[in-house]
């Protein structure tokens, strides 16, 4: 039986003098090198590196460098086709069904959202569903890609079953994120990017890596009881948005189903409990995804003005705690992006850097410098 990446990494001991801050261009170079080292063509590797780097730049460390090894492993073991190119199965003037041919999620996602934008420019709306895809990174990337073209963008994906329906002990749905990006004035866009569970699984992974407890209400253990132990949460199930039934967790459960309908059910891909388990590489993921682009000029004029006006009103409201101003969706990510620019680098946890150094040694690529 071939050794796993984890076993191979354990053969290497990282030096003690590793730094934790790296220029975004260097992080991107490293990600690109890792993916091409396992046979991914450069255009596909570039698409993946772009999304992962955006996640870290925006402060979503669970979905950036932290996630690279998963993609490397999938391509290396042949369970994801790193060289695949999506194709259109059927389409109308405003809709399309796409087959990702088991390609990298960002390759499929970029293809689909670009197709949705093209249709929206012609008809006002483009709605594209895909099957045969893989993990595509942060959902917001695709929504924002549509907004760069002046559109409202929406993005949805199903995932491995990690979330327990309200009242259940075991998982049946994915973290099933949804994203909406809406253009405001002068690039001040509304960008909602959220999982339909309390937190994405990556957040619990990050705490487990740091060996820290998780807040109560994030996950349940194997017995269906709330836990603050990150390892127990990973082996149990995540809770839907809202947490327990008392706090309206059934609404998060309903939103998770909404995403599943748009993704797995509409595309004909895998859905709910039929999606392969998290981190399993014994079969194709066949994830379902959905991408929507809406051209606001087909509706009432002045969309951007009204969008910015509403966000401005909320931001200007008197906060309950003066040290915590009222924000609009996308503001924390903007702040983190500005921080990366001013500091000229992304700062990672040292455990992440050590892990990345080991991965570089296994793959025979230059570690980040």
Residue pairs with C-beta under 8 A, 6 or more apart in sequence:
4 73
5 69
5 72
5 73
5 76
5 359
5 362
8 362
9 355
9 358
9 359
9 361
9 362
10 358
11 362
12 357
12 358
12 361
12 362
14 353
14 354
14 357
14 358
15 357
18 350
18 353
18 354
18 357
19 353
20 347
20 348
20 349
20 350
20 353
21 343
21 345
21 346
21 347
21 348
22 345
22 346
22 348
22 368
22 369
23 344
23 345
24 53
24 56
24 57
24 340
24 345
24 346
26 368
26 369
27 53
27 56
27 65
27 346
27 368
28 49
28 50
28 53
30 356
30 360
30 365
30 366
30 367
30 368
31 45
31 48
31 49
31 52
31 53
31 65
31 68
32 42
32 45
32 46
32 49
33 360
33 363
33 365
33 366
34 68
34 72
34 359
34 360
34 363
34 365
35 44
35 45
35 48
35 49
35 71
35 72
35 75
35 82
36 42
36 45
37 72
37 363
37 364
37 365
38 72
38 75
38 76
38 82
38 363
39 75
39 76
39 82
39 83
40 48
40 75
40 82
40 83
40 104
41 82
41 83
44 82
44 83
44 84
44 103
44 104
44 107
45 82
47 104
47 106
47 107
47 110
48 71
48 104
48 105
48 106
48 107
48 137
50 106
50 141
51 106
51 109
51 136
51 137
51 138
51 141
52 63
52 64
52 65
52 67
52 68
52 137
53 64
54 64
54 137
54 138
54 141
55 61
55 62
55 63
55 64
55 67
55 137
55 138
55 141
56 64
56 65
56 346
56 348
57 64
57 336
57 337
57 340
57 346
58 138
58 140
58 333
58 336
58 337
59 332
59 333
59 335
59 336
59 337
60 138
60 193
60 202
60 333
61 202
61 206
61 348
61 349
61 352
62 200
62 201
62 202
62 203
62 205
62 206
63 137
63 138
63 200
63 202
65 348
65 352
65 356
66 202
66 205
66 206
66 209
66 352
67 135
67 137
67 202
68 356
68 359
69 355
69 359
70 135
70 279
71 80
71 104
71 135
72 359
72 363
73 281
74 80
74 134
74 281
75 81
75 82
75 104
77 281
79 281
79 282
79 283
79 284
79 285
80 102
80 103
80 104
80 134
80 284
80 285
81 101
81 102
81 103
82 103
82 104
83 103
84 100
84 101
84 102
84 103
84 104
84 107
85 101
85 103
85 107
85 111
86 98
86 99
86 100
86 101
86 103
86 107
86 108
86 111
86 112
86 130
87 98
87 99
87 101
88 96
88 97
88 98
88 99
88 115
89 96
89 97
89 98
89 99
90 96
90 97
91 97
93 119
93 122
93 123
94 119
94 120
94 122
94 123
94 124
94 125
94 126
94 127
95 119
95 126
95 127
95 128
96 112
96 115
96 116
96 119
96 126
96 127
96 128
96 129
97 128
97 129
97 130
97 131
97 267
97 268
98 108
98 111
98 112
98 115
98 128
98 129
98 130
98 131
99 130
99 131
99 132
100 107
100 108
100 111
100 130
100 131
100 132
100 133
100 134
100 289
101 132
102 132
102 133
102 134
102 284
102 285
102 286
103 132
103 133
103 134
104 134
105 133
105 134
105 135
105 136
105 137
105 157
105 287
105 289
106 136
106 137
106 141
108 130
108 132
108 133
108 134
108 136
108 289
109 130
109 133
109 136
109 137
109 141
109 142
109 155
109 289
109 291
110 142
110 145
112 128
112 130
112 142
112 289
112 291
113 128
113 142
113 143
113 145
113 146
113 153
113 155
113 291
113 293
114 145
115 126
115 128
115 291
116 126
116 127
116 128
116 146
116 153
116 291
116 292
116 293
117 126
117 145
117 146
117 149
117 151
117 153
117 293
118 126
119 125
119 126
119 127
119 128
119 293
120 126
120 146
120 151
120 293
120 294
120 295
121 149
121 295
124 294
124 295
124 298
125 292
125 293
125 294
125 295
125 298
126 291
126 292
126 293
127 290
127 291
127 292
128 290
128 291
128 292
129 262
129 263
129 266
129 267
129 288
129 289
129 290
129 291
130 267
130 269
130 288
130 289
130 290
130 291
131 264
131 267
131 268
131 269
131 270
131 286
131 287
131 288
132 269
132 284
132 286
132 287
133 157
133 269
133 285
133 286
133 287
133 288
133 289
134 285
134 287
135 159
135 285
135 287
136 142
136 157
136 287
136 289
138 179
138 193
139 155
139 156
139 157
139 177
139 178
139 179
139 193
140 155
140 179
140 181
140 191
140 192
140 193
140 333
141 155
142 153
142 155
142 179
142 291
143 153
143 154
143 155
143 179
143 180
143 181
143 191
143 193
144 153
144 181
144 189
144 191
145 153
146 152
146 153
146 154
146 181
146 291
146 293
147 153
147 181
147 182
147 183
147 189
147 191
149 293
150 183
150 295
150 296
150 297
151 183
151 293
151 294
151 295
151 296
152 180
152 181
152 182
152 183
152 292
152 293
152 294
152 296
153 179
153 180
153 181
153 291
153 292
153 293
153 294
154 178
154 179
154 180
154 181
154 290
154 291
154 292
154 293
154 294
155 178
155 179
155 289
155 290
155 291
155 292
156 176
156 177
156 178
156 179
156 259
156 262
156 263
156 289
156 290
156 291
157 174
157 176
157 177
157 259
157 263
157 287
157 288
157 289
157 290
158 173
158 174
158 176
158 259
158 260
158 263
158 264
158 269
158 270
158 271
158 272
158 275
158 287
158 288
158 289
159 174
159 175
159 176
159 177
159 275
159 278
159 287
160 174
160 275
160 276
160 277
160 278
160 279
160 280
160 285
161 171
161 172
161 173
161 174
161 272
161 273
161 275
161 277
161 278
162 171
162 173
162 174
162 175
162 197
162 201
162 237
162 238
162 278
163 171
163 172
163 173
163 174
163 175
163 176
163 196
163 197
163 237
163 238
163 239
163 240
163 253
163 256
164 170
164 171
164 172
164 220
164 224
164 236
164 237
164 238
164 239
164 240
165 172
165 173
165 240
165 253
166 240
166 245
166 249
166 250
166 253
167 245
168 224
168 237
169 220
169 222
169 223
169 224
169 237
170 224
170 237
171 237
171 238
171 273
172 272
172 273
173 196
173 240
173 253
173 256
173 257
173 260
173 272
174 256
174 259
174 260
174 272
174 275
175 195
175 196
175 197
175 200
175 201
175 238
175 256
176 195
176 196
176 197
176 255
176 256
176 259
176 260
176 263
177 193
177 194
177 195
177 196
177 200
177 259
178 192
178 194
178 196
178 255
178 258
178 259
179 191
179 192
179 193
179 194
180 190
180 191
180 192
181 189
181 190
181 191
181 192
181 330
182 189
182 190
182 296
182 303
182 307
183 189
183 296
183 303
183 304
183 307
184 190
184 304
184 307
184 308
184 311
185 304
185 305
185 307
185 308
188 308
188 311
189 330
190 307
190 311
190 328
190 329
190 330
191 329
191 330
191 333
192 329
192 330
193 329
193 333
194 241
195 241
196 240
196 241
196 252
196 255
196 256
196 258
196 259
197 238
197 239
197 240
197 241
197 252
197 256
198 217
198 218
198 219
198 238
198 239
198 240
198 241
198 242
198 243
198 252
199 218
199 238
201 234
201 238
201 278
203 214
203 218
204 214
204 218
204 219
204 230
204 233
204 234
204 238
205 230
205 234
206 349
207 213
207 214
207 230
208 230
208 231
208 234
209 349
209 351
209 352
210 349
210 351
212 230
213 228
213 229
213 230
214 227
214 228
214 229
214 230
214 233
215 228
216 226
216 227
216 228
217 226
217 239
217 243
217 244
217 247
218 233
218 238
218 239
219 226
219 227
219 232
219 233
219 234
219 236
219 237
219 238
219 239
220 226
220 227
220 233
220 236
220 237
220 238
220 239
221 227
221 229
221 232
221 233
221 235
221 236
222 232
222 235
222 236
223 236
224 236
224 237
226 239
226 244
227 233
227 236
239 249
239 252
240 249
240 250
240 251
240 252
240 253
240 255
240 256
241 249
241 251
241 252
241 255
241 256
242 248
242 249
242 250
242 251
242 252
243 249
243 252
259 290
260 271
260 272
260 288
262 288
262 290
263 269
263 271
263 287
263 288
263 289
263 290
264 270
264 271
264 272
264 274
264 275
264 287
264 288
265 271
265 288
266 288
266 290
267 288
267 289
267 290
268 288
269 286
269 287
269 288
270 276
270 285
270 286
270 287
270 288
271 288
275 285
275 286
275 287
276 282
276 283
276 284
276 285
276 286
296 303
296 304
297 303
311 328
314 326
314 327
314 328
315 325
315 326
315 327
315 328
315 331
316 326
317 326
319 325
319 326
340 346
353 368
356 367
356 368
357 367
357 368
360 366
360 367
360 368
361 367
